[in-house]
């Protein structure tokens, strides 16, 4: 099966599971949560988790699907909050008006909060051994908290250093750690060895860094119709990005360098991990 067909198949499984976990009960909070959760998305993070779980030998959907869907819950929470007027102040996301433009700022904040909290709760529904589920929850909270995604968002909002090291720090915490965790948690719940988990964590960071650099590039070269969100804002606001520091061509070269490092690790892990190689290549070459 080609990568596009594989991704479509996994996305269908994820969409069905998300419907089971968050059915429409008619309450306005649920409607706000579902508005953003079911907006058209690539579902990359849960796909990474499922592919890593399968590559590590996992065979039971009930072991990985709750955690995979939790990744999408939490990713959606970050998008809702990122779009708020007090954050990046974006009016469009995934081809639709942002959550706060439809439901108001207060409900958008609460919908994001609920997705994050319920997402962590979803992980606990995994039927994997309890010690693995506990470890997954501890690591998930760590990469979301003051040393991870939240710190990255703070530094992205308030950082003023025009420095490559600082930019790598922001990209690592805002994006790369989350993508790395998506792979890592899939392998963890399949019972992967510590050696595999360590290698996968590194590969995931490299893939995630390449993904975010490509995102910076698309903000310059893409259109709102292609990306489903406002483009050109980074440049207009004088935001520190790879294209601003290095230009488009060198930025793409740097992204491809990160992808090569990820591919080398996947090759070291063996042929079972080839689908993650394909997906990493997709991250670096995508148009949206």
Secondary structure as the mmCIF struct_conf table of DSSP 4:
data_model
#
loop_
_struct_conf.conf_type_id
_struct_conf.id
_struct_conf.beg_label_comp_id
_struct_conf.beg_label_asym_id
_struct_conf.beg_label_seq_id
_struct_conf.end_label_comp_id
_struct_conf.end_label_asym_id
_struct_conf.end_label_seq_id
HELX_RH_AL_P HELX_RH_AL_P1 UNK A 3 UNK A 21
BEND BEND1 UNK A 22 UNK A 22
BEND BEND2 UNK A 26 UNK A 26
HELX_RH_AL_P HELX_RH_AL_P2 UNK A 28 UNK A 37
TURN_TY1_P TURN_TY1_P1 UNK A 38 UNK A 38
BEND BEND3 UNK A 39 UNK A 40
HELX_RH_AL_P HELX_RH_AL_P3 UNK A 44 UNK A 55
TURN_TY1_P TURN_TY1_P2 UNK A 56 UNK A 57
HELX_RH_AL_P HELX_RH_AL_P4 UNK A 61 UNK A 82
TURN_TY1_P TURN_TY1_P3 UNK A 83 UNK A 83
BEND BEND4 UNK A 84 UNK A 84
TURN_TY1_P TURN_TY1_P4 UNK A 85 UNK A 88
BEND BEND5 UNK A 91 UNK A 91
STRN STRN1 UNK A 92 UNK A 93
TURN_TY1_P TURN_TY1_P5 UNK A 94 UNK A 95
STRN STRN2 UNK A 96 UNK A 97
HELX_RH_AL_P HELX_RH_AL_P5 UNK A 99 UNK A 103
HELX_RH_AL_P HELX_RH_AL_P6 UNK A 105 UNK A 123
TURN_TY1_P TURN_TY1_P6 UNK A 124 UNK A 125
BEND BEND6 UNK A 128 UNK A 128
HELX_RH_AL_P HELX_RH_AL_P7 UNK A 130 UNK A 144
BEND BEND7 UNK A 145 UNK A 145
TURN_TY1_P TURN_TY1_P7 UNK A 146 UNK A 148
HELX_RH_AL_P HELX_RH_AL_P8 UNK A 149 UNK A 158
HELX_RH_AL_P HELX_RH_AL_P9 UNK A 164 UNK A 171
HELX_RH_PI_P HELX_RH_PI_P1 UNK A 172 UNK A 176
HELX_RH_AL_P HELX_RH_AL_P10 UNK A 177 UNK A 189
TURN_TY1_P TURN_TY1_P8 UNK A 190 UNK A 191
HELX_RH_AL_P HELX_RH_AL_P11 UNK A 194 UNK A 221
HELX_RH_AL_P HELX_RH_AL_P12 UNK A 224 UNK A 227
BEND BEND8 UNK A 228 UNK A 229
BEND BEND9 UNK A 232 UNK A 232
HELX_RH_AL_P HELX_RH_AL_P13 UNK A 233 UNK A 236
TURN_TY1_P TURN_TY1_P9 UNK A 237 UNK A 238
HELX_RH_AL_P HELX_RH_AL_P14 UNK A 242 UNK A 246
HELX_RH_AL_P HELX_RH_AL_P15 UNK A 248 UNK A 269
HELX_RH_3T_P HELX_RH_3T_P1 UNK A 271 UNK A 273
HELX_RH_AL_P HELX_RH_AL_P16 UNK A 274 UNK A 285
#
